[in-house]
């Protein structure tokens, strides 16, 4: 979990200026849902995104 929060802060939060709390929630949700889970490669999962890893597990 600590690694995730470090990534969230270093790749999203530190580079954004949010208009308000709702905007922050939307932007962070987009980062997690689209970039982190669907595109970003994770070494602990064999260098595949979490969404792809989960799909492989469910189809096996």
PDB file of N, CA, C, O and CB in Angstrom:
ATOM      1  N   UNK A   1       0.821  -1.188   0.000  1.00  0.00           N
ATOM      2  CA  UNK A   1       0.000   0.000   0.000  1.00  0.00           C
ATOM      3  C   UNK A   1       0.870   1.258   0.000  1.00  0.00           C
ATOM      4  O   UNK A   1       0.550   2.243  -0.665  1.00  0.00           O
ATOM      5  CB  UNK A   1      -0.937  -0.006   1.204  1.00  0.00           C
ATOM      6  N   UNK A   2       1.962   1.214   0.746  1.00  0.00           N
ATOM      7  CA  UNK A   2       2.848   2.379   0.795  1.00  0.00           C
ATOM      8  C   UNK A   2       3.417   2.690  -0.589  1.00  0.00           C
ATOM      9  O   UNK A   2       3.558   3.854  -0.964  1.00  0.00           O
ATOM     10  CB  UNK A   2       3.993   2.142   1.797  1.00  0.00           C
ATOM     11  N   UNK A   3       3.739   1.649  -1.337  1.00  0.00           N
ATOM     12  CA  UNK A   3       4.266   1.838  -2.685  1.00  0.00           C
ATOM     13  C   UNK A   3       3.225   2.507  -3.573  1.00  0.00           C
ATOM     14  O   UNK A   3       3.557   3.383  -4.372  1.00  0.00           O
ATOM     15  CB  UNK A   3       4.700   0.494  -3.291  1.00  0.00           C
ATOM     16  N   UNK A   4       1.964   2.094  -3.434  1.00  0.00           N
ATOM     17  CA  UNK A   4       0.885   2.703  -4.216  1.00  0.00           C
ATOM     18  C   UNK A   4       0.766   4.187  -3.896  1.00  0.00           C
ATOM     19  O   UNK A   4       0.686   5.013  -4.805  1.00  0.00           O
ATOM     20  CB  UNK A   4      -0.453   1.990  -3.943  1.00  0.00           C
ATOM     21  N   UNK A   5       0.753   4.531  -2.611  1.00  0.00           N
ATOM     22  CA  UNK A   5       0.609   5.939  -2.233  1.00  0.00           C
ATOM     23  C   UNK A   5       1.796   6.772  -2.721  1.00  0.00           C
ATOM     24  O   UNK A   5       1.626   7.924  -3.120  1.00  0.00           O
ATOM     25  CB  UNK A   5       0.469   6.069  -0.711  1.00  0.00           C
ATOM     26  N   UNK A   6       2.984   6.194  -2.689  1.00  0.00           N
ATOM     27  CA  UNK A   6       4.151   6.900  -3.210  1.00  0.00           C
ATOM     28  C   UNK A   6       3.963   7.183  -4.700  1.00  0.00           C
ATOM     29  O   UNK A   6       4.226   8.292  -5.164  1.00  0.00           O
ATOM     30  CB  UNK A   6       5.444   6.078  -2.971  1.00  0.00           C
ATOM     31  N   UNK A   7       3.506   6.176  -5.445  1.00  0.00           N
ATOM     32  CA  UNK A   7       3.269   6.339  -6.878  1.00  0.00           C
ATOM     33  C   UNK A   7       2.176   7.370  -7.133  1.00  0.00           C
ATOM     34  O   UNK A   7       2.330   8.235  -7.996  1.00  0.00           O
ATOM     35  CB  UNK A   7       2.888   4.997  -7.516  1.00  0.00           C
ATOM     36  N   UNK A   8       1.086   7.286  -6.399  1.00  0.00           N
ATOM     37  CA  UNK A   8      -0.016   8.240  -6.560  1.00  0.00           C
ATOM     38  C   UNK A   8       0.480   9.668  -6.334  1.00  0.00           C
ATOM     39  O   UNK A   8       0.165  10.567  -7.114  1.00  0.00           O
ATOM     40  CB  UNK A   8      -1.170   7.910  -5.582  1.00  0.00           C
ATOM     41  N   UNK A   9       1.239   9.873  -5.287  1.00  0.00           N
ATOM     42  CA  UNK A   9       1.738  11.213  -4.988  1.00  0.00           C
ATOM     43  C   UNK A   9       2.749  11.689  -6.019  1.00  0.00           C
ATOM     44  O   UNK A   9       2.694  12.836  -6.463  1.00  0.00           O
ATOM     45  CB  UNK A   9       2.363  11.241  -3.610  1.00  0.00           C
ATOM     46  N   UNK A  10       3.676  10.808  -6.405  1.00  0.00           N
ATOM     47  CA  UNK A  10       4.756  11.245  -7.293  1.00  0.00           C
ATOM     48  C   UNK A  10       4.332  11.353  -8.750  1.00  0.00           C
ATOM     49  O   UNK A  10       4.932  12.124  -9.500  1.00  0.00           O
ATOM     50  CB  UNK A  10       5.914  10.298  -7.186  1.00  0.00           C
ATOM     51  N   UNK A  11       3.313  10.602  -9.177  1.00  0.00           N
ATOM     52  CA  UNK A  11       2.897  10.635 -10.574  1.00  0.00           C
ATOM     53  C   UNK A  11       1.610  11.415 -10.833  1.00  0.00           C
ATOM     54  O   UNK A  11       1.309  11.744 -11.980  1.00  0.00           O
ATOM     55  CB  UNK A  11       2.726   9.246 -11.064  1.00  0.00           C
ATOM     56  N   UNK A  12       0.855  11.712  -9.791  1.00  0.00           N
ATOM     57  CA  UNK A  12      -0.412  12.422  -9.996  1.00  0.00           C
ATOM     58  C   UNK A  12      -0.522  13.667  -9.120  1.00  0.00           C
ATOM     59  O   UNK A  12      -0.540  14.784  -9.635  1.00  0.00           O
ATOM     60  CB  UNK A  12      -1.582  11.492  -9.712  1.00  0.00           C
ATOM     61  N   UNK A  13      -0.593  13.491  -7.849  1.00  0.00           N
ATOM     62  CA  UNK A  13      -0.938  14.577  -6.924  1.00  0.00           C
ATOM     63  C   UNK A  13       0.062  15.729  -6.966  1.00  0.00           C
ATOM     64  O   UNK A  13      -0.340  16.892  -6.962  1.00  0.00           O
ATOM     65  CB  UNK A  13      -1.027  14.041  -5.511  1.00  0.00           C
ATOM     66  N   UNK A  14       1.340  15.427  -7.006  1.00  0.00           N
ATOM     67  CA  UNK A  14       2.353  16.491  -6.961  1.00  0.00           C
ATOM     68  C   UNK A  14       2.398  17.331  -8.238  1.00  0.00           C
ATOM     69  O   UNK A  14       2.991  18.410  -8.237  1.00  0.00           O
ATOM     70  CB  UNK A  14       3.719  15.885  -6.713  1.00  0.00           C
ATOM     71  N   UNK A  15       1.788  16.864  -9.318  1.00  0.00           N
ATOM     72  CA  UNK A  15       1.835  17.586 -10.589  1.00  0.00           C
ATOM     73  C   UNK A  15       0.515  18.275 -10.941  1.00  0.00           C
ATOM     74  O   UNK A  15       0.400  18.875 -12.010  1.00  0.00           O
ATOM     75  CB  UNK A  15       2.215  16.637 -11.694  1.00  0.00           C
ATOM     76  N   UNK A  16      -0.465  18.197 -10.069  1.00  0.00           N
ATOM     77  CA  UNK A  16      -1.788  18.734 -10.365  1.00  0.00           C
ATOM     78  C   UNK A  16      -2.128  19.903  -9.456  1.00  0.00           C
ATOM     79  O   UNK A  16      -1.646  20.006  -8.329  1.00  0.00           O
ATOM     80  CB  UNK A  16      -2.842  17.647 -10.229  1.00  0.00           C
ATOM     81  N   UNK A  17      -2.964  20.768  -9.976  1.00  0.00           N
ATOM     82  CA  UNK A  17      -3.605  21.797  -9.163  1.00  0.00           C
ATOM     83  C   UNK A  17      -5.098  21.565  -9.305  1.00  0.00           C
ATOM     84  O   UNK A  17      -5.672  21.789 -10.370  1.00  0.00           O
ATOM     85  CB  UNK A  17      -3.186  23.268  -9.606  1.00  0.00           C
ATOM     86  N   UNK A  18      -5.710  21.123  -8.249  1.00  0.00           N
ATOM     87  CA  UNK A  18      -7.130  20.783  -8.265  1.00  0.00           C
ATOM     88  C   UNK A  18      -7.970  22.020  -7.946  1.00  0.00           C
ATOM     89  O   UNK A  18      -7.604  22.844  -7.108  1.00  0.00           O
ATOM     90  CB  UNK A  18      -7.431  19.650  -7.256  1.00  0.00           C
ATOM     91  N   UNK A  19      -9.096  22.124  -8.632  1.00  0.00           N
ATOM     92  CA  UNK A  19      -9.990  23.267  -8.416  1.00  0.00           C
ATOM     93  C   UNK A  19     -10.664  23.198  -7.054  1.00  0.00           C
ATOM     94  O   UNK A  19     -10.809  24.212  -6.371  1.00  0.00           O
ATOM     95  CB  UNK A  19     -11.048  23.329  -9.514  1.00  0.00           C
ATOM     96  N   UNK A  20     -11.073  22.001  -6.665  1.00  0.00           N
ATOM     97  CA  UNK A  20     -11.743  21.797  -5.393  1.00  0.00           C
ATOM     98  C   UNK A  20     -11.670  20.302  -5.054  1.00  0.00           C
ATOM     99  O   UNK A  20     -11.054  19.529  -5.788  1.00  0.00           O
ATOM    100  CB  UNK A  20     -13.233  22.303  -5.447  1.00  0.00           C
ATOM    101  N   UNK A  21     -12.284  19.903  -3.966  1.00  0.00           N
ATOM    102  CA  UNK A  21     -12.236  18.515  -3.528  1.00  0.00           C
ATOM    103  C   UNK A  21     -12.868  17.582  -4.560  1.00  0.00           C
ATOM    104  O   UNK A  21     -12.354  16.490  -4.798  1.00  0.00           O
ATOM    105  CB  UNK A  21     -12.939  18.362  -2.182  1.00  0.00           C
ATOM    106  N   UNK A  22     -13.965  17.994  -5.168  1.00  0.00           N
ATOM    107  CA  UNK A  22     -14.620  17.168  -6.177  1.00  0.00           C
ATOM    108  C   UNK A  22     -13.712  16.952  -7.385  1.00  0.00           C
ATOM    109  O   UNK A  22     -13.631  15.842  -7.911  1.00  0.00           O
ATOM    110  CB  UNK A  22     -15.938  17.811  -6.617  1.00  0.00           C
ATOM    111  N   UNK A  23     -13.038  17.995  -7.820  1.00  0.00           N
ATOM    112  CA  UNK A  23     -12.102  17.881  -8.928  1.00  0.00           C
ATOM    113  C   UNK A  23     -10.953  16.941  -8.566  1.00  0.00           C
ATOM    114  O   UNK A  23     -10.543  16.122  -9.390  1.00  0.00           O
ATOM    115  CB  UNK A  23     -11.562  19.262  -9.316  1.00  0.00           C
ATOM    116  N   UNK A  24     -10.436  17.049  -7.358  1.00  0.00           N
ATOM    117  CA  UNK A  24      -9.363  16.155  -6.910  1.00  0.00           C
ATOM    118  C   UNK A  24      -9.827  14.712  -6.940  1.00  0.00           C
ATOM    119  O   UNK A  24      -9.103  13.836  -7.413  1.00  0.00           O
ATOM    120  CB  UNK A  24      -8.896  16.530  -5.495  1.00  0.00           C
ATOM    121  N   UNK A  25     -11.012  14.459  -6.446  1.00  0.00           N
ATOM    122  CA  UNK A  25     -11.547  13.080  -6.455  1.00  0.00           C
ATOM    123  C   UNK A  25     -11.681  12.551  -7.873  1.00  0.00           C
ATOM    124  O   UNK A  25     -11.334  11.401  -8.139  1.00  0.00           O
ATOM    125  CB  UNK A  25     -12.916  13.024  -5.749  1.00  0.00           C
ATOM    126  N   UNK A  26     -12.174  13.364  -8.775  1.00  0.00           N
ATOM    127  CA  UNK A  26     -12.342  12.929 -10.169  1.00  0.00           C
ATOM    128  C   UNK A  26     -11.004  12.642 -10.829  1.00  0.00           C
ATOM    129  O   UNK A  26     -10.846  11.623 -11.502  1.00  0.00           O
ATOM    130  CB  UNK A  26     -13.095  13.990 -10.972  1.00  0.00           C
ATOM    131  N   UNK A  27     -10.048  13.526 -10.641  1.00  0.00           N
ATOM    132  CA  UNK A  27      -8.738  13.353 -11.264  1.00  0.00           C
ATOM    133  C   UNK A  27      -8.001  12.135 -10.694  1.00  0.00           C
ATOM    134  O   UNK A  27      -7.384  11.377 -11.442  1.00  0.00           O
ATOM    135  CB  UNK A  27      -7.892  14.616 -11.070  1.00  0.00           C
ATOM    136  N   UNK A  28      -8.065  11.952  -9.394  1.00  0.00           N
ATOM    137  CA  UNK A  28      -7.401  10.810  -8.767  1.00  0.00           C
ATOM    138  C   UNK A  28      -8.093   9.518  -9.162  1.00  0.00           C
ATOM    139  O   UNK A  28      -7.427   8.508  -9.391  1.00  0.00           O
ATOM    140  CB  UNK A  28      -7.384  10.961  -7.236  1.00  0.00           C
ATOM    141  N   UNK A  29      -9.420   9.531  -9.246  1.00  0.00           N
ATOM    142  CA  UNK A  29     -10.159   8.353  -9.698  1.00  0.00           C
ATOM    143  C   UNK A  29      -9.757   7.980 -11.125  1.00  0.00           C
ATOM    144  O   UNK A  29      -9.594   6.801 -11.438  1.00  0.00           O
ATOM    145  CB  UNK A  29     -11.676   8.606  -9.620  1.00  0.00           C
ATOM    146  N   UNK A  30      -9.599   8.971 -11.977  1.00  0.00           N
ATOM    147  CA  UNK A  30      -9.161   8.715 -13.354  1.00  0.00           C
ATOM    148  C   UNK A  30      -7.756   8.124 -13.358  1.00  0.00           C
ATOM    149  O   UNK A  30      -7.497   7.164 -14.083  1.00  0.00           O
ATOM    150  CB  UNK A  30      -9.196  10.017 -14.193  1.00  0.00           C
ATOM    151  N   UNK A  31      -6.854   8.675 -12.567  1.00  0.00           N
ATOM    152  CA  UNK A  31      -5.490   8.155 -12.499  1.00  0.00           C
ATOM    153  C   UNK A  31      -5.491   6.686 -12.084  1.00  0.00           C
ATOM    154  O   UNK A  31      -4.823   5.861 -12.707  1.00  0.00           O
ATOM    155  CB  UNK A  31      -4.649   8.984 -11.517  1.00  0.00           C
ATOM    156  N   UNK A  32      -6.233   6.366 -11.041  1.00  0.00           N
ATOM    157  CA  UNK A  32      -6.253   4.989 -10.544  1.00  0.00           C
ATOM    158  C   UNK A  32      -6.945   4.063 -11.541  1.00  0.00           C
ATOM    159  O   UNK A  32      -6.412   3.008 -11.885  1.00  0.00           O
ATOM    160  CB  UNK A  32      -6.957   4.920  -9.177  1.00  0.00           C
ATOM    161  N   UNK A  33      -8.120   4.451 -11.999  1.00  0.00           N
ATOM    162  CA  UNK A  33      -8.919   3.588 -12.856  1.00  0.00           C
ATOM    163  C   UNK A  33      -8.368   3.388 -14.249  1.00  0.00           C
ATOM    164  O   UNK A  33      -8.454   2.290 -14.798  1.00  0.00           O
ATOM    165  CB  UNK A  33     -10.272   4.130 -12.960  1.00  0.00           C
ATOM    166  N   UNK A  34      -7.810   4.420 -14.822  1.00  0.00           N
ATOM    167  CA  UNK A  34      -7.351   4.327 -16.206  1.00  0.00           C
ATOM    168  C   UNK A  34      -5.846   4.140 -16.327  1.00  0.00           C
ATOM    169  O   UNK A  34      -5.396   3.240 -17.036  1.00  0.00           O
ATOM    170  CB  UNK A  34      -7.760   5.555 -16.958  1.00  0.00           C
ATOM    171  N   UNK A  35      -5.080   4.951 -15.668  1.00  0.00           N
ATOM    172  CA  UNK A  35      -3.628   4.892 -15.842  1.00  0.00           C
ATOM    173  C   UNK A  35      -2.983   3.809 -14.988  1.00  0.00           C
ATOM    174  O   UNK A  35      -2.232   2.977 -15.499  1.00  0.00           O
ATOM    175  CB  UNK A  35      -3.014   6.232 -15.509  1.00  0.00           C
ATOM    176  N   UNK A  36      -3.269   3.816 -13.700  1.00  0.00           N
ATOM    177  CA  UNK A  36      -2.602   2.889 -12.788  1.00  0.00           C
ATOM    178  C   UNK A  36      -3.045   1.447 -13.020  1.00  0.00           C
ATOM    179  O   UNK A  36      -2.204   0.549 -13.075  1.00  0.00           O
ATOM    180  CB  UNK A  36      -2.875   3.287 -11.345  1.00  0.00           C
ATOM    181  N   UNK A  37      -4.332   1.213 -13.155  1.00  0.00           N
ATOM    182  CA  UNK A  37      -4.836  -0.152 -13.288  1.00  0.00           C
ATOM    183  C   UNK A  37      -4.814  -0.693 -14.708  1.00  0.00           C
ATOM    184  O   UNK A  37      -4.763  -1.909 -14.888  1.00  0.00           O
ATOM    185  CB  UNK A  37      -6.221  -0.216 -12.772  1.00  0.00           C
ATOM    186  N   UNK A  38      -4.850   0.158 -15.719  1.00  0.00           N
ATOM    187  CA  UNK A  38      -4.956  -0.334 -17.094  1.00  0.00           C
ATOM    188  C   UNK A  38      -3.694  -0.161 -17.928  1.00  0.00           C
ATOM    189  O   UNK A  38      -3.519  -0.870 -18.919  1.00  0.00           O
ATOM    190  CB  UNK A  38      -6.077   0.355 -17.774  1.00  0.00           C
ATOM    191  N   UNK A  39      -2.819   0.755 -17.559  1.00  0.00           N
ATOM    192  CA  UNK A  39      -1.655   1.034 -18.393  1.00  0.00           C
ATOM    193  C   UNK A  39      -0.319   0.805 -17.690  1.00  0.00           C
ATOM    194  O   UNK A  39       0.624   0.297 -18.298  1.00  0.00           O
ATOM    195  CB  UNK A  39      -1.720   2.442 -18.873  1.00  0.00           C
ATOM    196  N   UNK A  40      -0.237   1.171 -16.433  1.00  0.00           N
ATOM    197  CA  UNK A  40       1.049   1.114 -15.730  1.00  0.00           C
ATOM    198  C   UNK A  40       1.451  -0.329 -15.458  1.00  0.00           C
ATOM    199  O   UNK A  40       0.663  -1.114 -14.929  1.00  0.00           O
ATOM    200  CB  UNK A  40       0.980   1.901 -14.410  1.00  0.00           C
ATOM    201  N   UNK A  41       2.683  -0.673 -15.824  1.00  0.00           N
ATOM    202  CA  UNK A  41       3.192  -2.021 -15.624  1.00  0.00           C
ATOM    203  C   UNK A  41       3.640  -2.197 -14.176  1.00  0.00           C
ATOM    204  O   UNK A  41       4.221  -1.286 -13.584  1.00  0.00           O
ATOM    205  CB  UNK A  41       4.355  -2.315 -16.593  1.00  0.00           C
ATOM    206  N   UNK A  42       3.368  -3.370 -13.611  1.00  0.00           N
ATOM    207  CA  UNK A  42       3.704  -3.644 -12.221  1.00  0.00           C
ATOM    208  C   UNK A  42       4.668  -4.822 -12.152  1.00  0.00           C
ATOM    209  O   UNK A  42       4.356  -5.916 -12.620  1.00  0.00           O
ATOM    210  CB  UNK A  42       2.432  -3.931 -11.391  1.00  0.00           C
ATOM    211  N   UNK A  43       5.828  -4.594 -11.572  1.00  0.00           N
ATOM    212  CA  UNK A  43       6.848  -5.640 -11.510  1.00  0.00           C
ATOM    213  C   UNK A  43       6.367  -6.864 -10.731  1.00  0.00           C
ATOM    214  O   UNK A  43       6.705  -7.994 -11.085  1.00  0.00           O
ATOM    215  CB  UNK A  43       8.117  -5.093 -10.875  1.00  0.00           C
ATOM    216  N   UNK A  44       5.594  -6.651  -9.692  1.00  0.00           N
ATOM    217  CA  UNK A  44       5.125  -7.776  -8.876  1.00  0.00           C
ATOM    218  C   UNK A  44       4.106  -8.644  -9.609  1.00  0.00           C
ATOM    219  O   UNK A  44       3.795  -9.748  -9.161  1.00  0.00           O
ATOM    220  CB  UNK A  44       4.516  -7.262  -7.587  1.00  0.00           C
ATOM    221  N   UNK A  45       3.585  -8.151 -10.732  1.00  0.00           N
ATOM    222  CA  UNK A  45       2.607  -8.911 -11.522  1.00  0.00           C
ATOM    223  C   UNK A  45       3.208  -9.405 -12.835  1.00  0.00           C
ATOM    224  O   UNK A  45       2.477  -9.737 -13.768  1.00  0.00           O
ATOM    225  CB  UNK A  45       1.373  -8.050 -11.809  1.00  0.00           C
ATOM    226  N   UNK A  46       4.515  -9.454 -12.910  1.00  0.00           N
ATOM    227  CA  UNK A  46       5.160  -9.903 -14.139  1.00  0.00           C
ATOM    228  C   UNK A  46       5.171  -8.837 -15.217  1.00  0.00           C
ATOM    229  O   UNK A  46       5.146  -9.152 -16.407  1.00  0.00           O
ATOM    230  CB  UNK A  46       4.474 -11.131 -14.658  1.00  0.00           C
ATOM    231  N   UNK A  47       5.209  -7.588 -14.812  1.00  0.00           N
ATOM    232  CA  UNK A  47       5.257  -6.438 -15.728  1.00  0.00           C
ATOM    233  C   UNK A  47       4.043  -6.369 -16.656  1.00  0.00           C
ATOM    234  O   UNK A  47       4.171  -6.130 -17.857  1.00  0.00           O
ATOM    235  CB  UNK A  47       6.527  -6.495 -16.562  1.00  0.00           C
ATOM    236  N   UNK A  48       2.878  -6.581 -16.077  1.00  0.00           N
ATOM    237  CA  UNK A  48       1.609  -6.348 -16.784  1.00  0.00           C
ATOM    238  C   UNK A  48       0.749  -5.460 -15.892  1.00  0.00           C
ATOM    239  O   UNK A  48       0.935  -5.444 -14.675  1.00  0.00           O
ATOM    240  CB  UNK A  48       0.866  -7.709 -17.128  1.00  0.00           C
ATOM    241  N   UNK A  49      -0.187  -4.724 -16.478  1.00  0.00           N
ATOM    242  CA  UNK A  49      -1.092  -3.892 -15.672  1.00  0.00           C
ATOM    243  C   UNK A  49      -2.029  -4.766 -14.826  1.00  0.00           C
ATOM    244  O   UNK A  49      -2.326  -5.894 -15.220  1.00  0.00           O
ATOM    245  CB  UNK A  49      -1.921  -2.953 -16.588  1.00  0.00           C
ATOM    246  N   UNK A  50      -2.494  -4.277 -13.685  1.00  0.00           N
ATOM    247  CA  UNK A  50      -3.385  -5.049 -12.827  1.00  0.00           C
ATOM    248  C   UNK A  50      -4.651  -5.543 -13.539  1.00  0.00           C
ATOM    249  O   UNK A  50      -5.090  -6.667 -13.291  1.00  0.00           O
ATOM    250  CB  UNK A  50      -3.774  -4.217 -11.640  1.00  0.00           C
ATOM    251  N   UNK A  51      -5.238  -4.737 -14.405  1.00  0.00           N
ATOM    252  CA  UNK A  51      -6.458  -5.155 -15.097  1.00  0.00           C
ATOM    253  C   UNK A  51      -6.188  -6.369 -15.988  1.00  0.00           C
ATOM    254  O   UNK A  51      -6.995  -7.298 -16.042  1.00  0.00           O
ATOM    255  CB  UNK A  51      -7.024  -3.994 -15.937  1.00  0.00           C
ATOM    256  N   UNK A  52      -5.061  -6.356 -16.679  1.00  0.00           N
ATOM    257  CA  UNK A  52      -4.703  -7.494 -17.537  1.00  0.00           C
ATOM    258  C   UNK A  52      -4.405  -8.730 -16.694  1.00  0.00           C
ATOM    259  O   UNK A  52      -4.814  -9.835 -17.049  1.00  0.00           O
ATOM    260  CB  UNK A  52      -3.485  -7.148 -18.421  1.00  0.00           C
ATOM    261  N   UNK A  53      -3.707  -8.555 -15.598  1.00  0.00           N
ATOM    262  CA  UNK A  53      -3.388  -9.662 -14.702  1.00  0.00           C
ATOM    263  C   UNK A  53      -4.676 -10.298 -14.170  1.00  0.00           C
ATOM    264  O   UNK A  53      -4.804 -11.522 -14.147  1.00  0.00           O
ATOM    265  CB  UNK A  53      -2.499  -9.177 -13.532  1.00  0.00           C
ATOM    266  N   UNK A  54      -5.618  -9.469 -13.748  1.00  0.00           N
ATOM    267  CA  UNK A  54      -6.886  -9.991 -13.224  1.00  0.00           C
ATOM    268  C   UNK A  54      -7.667 -10.731 -14.305  1.00  0.00           C
ATOM    269  O   UNK A  54      -8.260 -11.777 -14.038  1.00  0.00           O
ATOM    270  CB  UNK A  54      -7.739  -8.849 -12.651  1.00  0.00           C
ATOM    271  N   UNK A  55      -7.670 -10.195 -15.518  1.00  0.00           N
ATOM    272  CA  UNK A  55      -8.371 -10.857 -16.621  1.00  0.00           C
ATOM    273  C   UNK A  55      -7.772 -12.230 -16.894  1.00  0.00           C
ATOM    274  O   UNK A  55      -8.498 -13.195 -17.135  1.00  0.00           O
ATOM    275  CB  UNK A  55      -8.316  -9.994 -17.891  1.00  0.00           C
ATOM    276  N   UNK A  56      -6.463 -12.313 -16.855  1.00  0.00           N
ATOM    277  CA  UNK A  56      -5.795 -13.606 -17.074  1.00  0.00           C
ATOM    278  C   UNK A  56      -6.173 -14.612 -15.981  1.00  0.00           C
ATOM    279  O   UNK A  56      -6.409 -15.786 -16.263  1.00  0.00           O
ATOM    280  CB  UNK A  56      -4.258 -13.418 -17.114  1.00  0.00           C
ATOM    281  N   UNK A  57      -6.227 -14.149 -14.756  1.00  0.00           N
ATOM    282  CA  UNK A  57      -6.561 -15.036 -13.636  1.00  0.00           C
ATOM    283  C   UNK A  57      -7.993 -15.545 -13.725  1.00  0.00           C
ATOM    284  O   UNK A  57      -8.259 -16.706 -13.415  1.00  0.00           O
ATOM    285  CB  UNK A  57      -6.355 -14.312 -12.310  1.00  0.00           C
ATOM    286  N   UNK A  58      -8.904 -14.696 -14.142  1.00  0.00           N
ATOM    287  CA  UNK A  58     -10.312 -15.079 -14.216  1.00  0.00           C
ATOM    288  C   UNK A  58     -10.604 -15.988 -15.401  1.00  0.00           C
ATOM    289  O   UNK A  58     -11.558 -16.766 -15.370  1.00  0.00           O
ATOM    290  CB  UNK A  58     -11.179 -13.845 -14.298  1.00  0.00           C
ATOM    291  N   UNK A  59      -9.783 -15.893 -16.451  1.00  0.00           N
ATOM    292  CA  UNK A  59     -10.023 -16.721 -17.637  1.00  0.00           C
ATOM    293  C   UNK A  59      -9.359 -18.091 -17.524  1.00  0.00           C
ATOM    294  O   UNK A  59      -9.656 -18.997 -18.303  1.00  0.00           O
ATOM    295  CB  UNK A  59      -9.518 -16.007 -18.885  1.00  0.00           C
ATOM    296  N   UNK A  60      -8.462 -18.237 -16.556  1.00  0.00           N
ATOM    297  CA  UNK A  60      -7.743 -19.515 -16.408  1.00  0.00           C
ATOM    298  C   UNK A  60      -8.555 -20.543 -15.675  1.00  0.00           C
ATOM    299  O   UNK A  60      -8.092 -21.665 -15.471  1.00  0.00           O
ATOM    300  CB  UNK A  60      -6.437 -19.307 -15.684  1.00  0.00           C
TER     301      UNK A  60
END
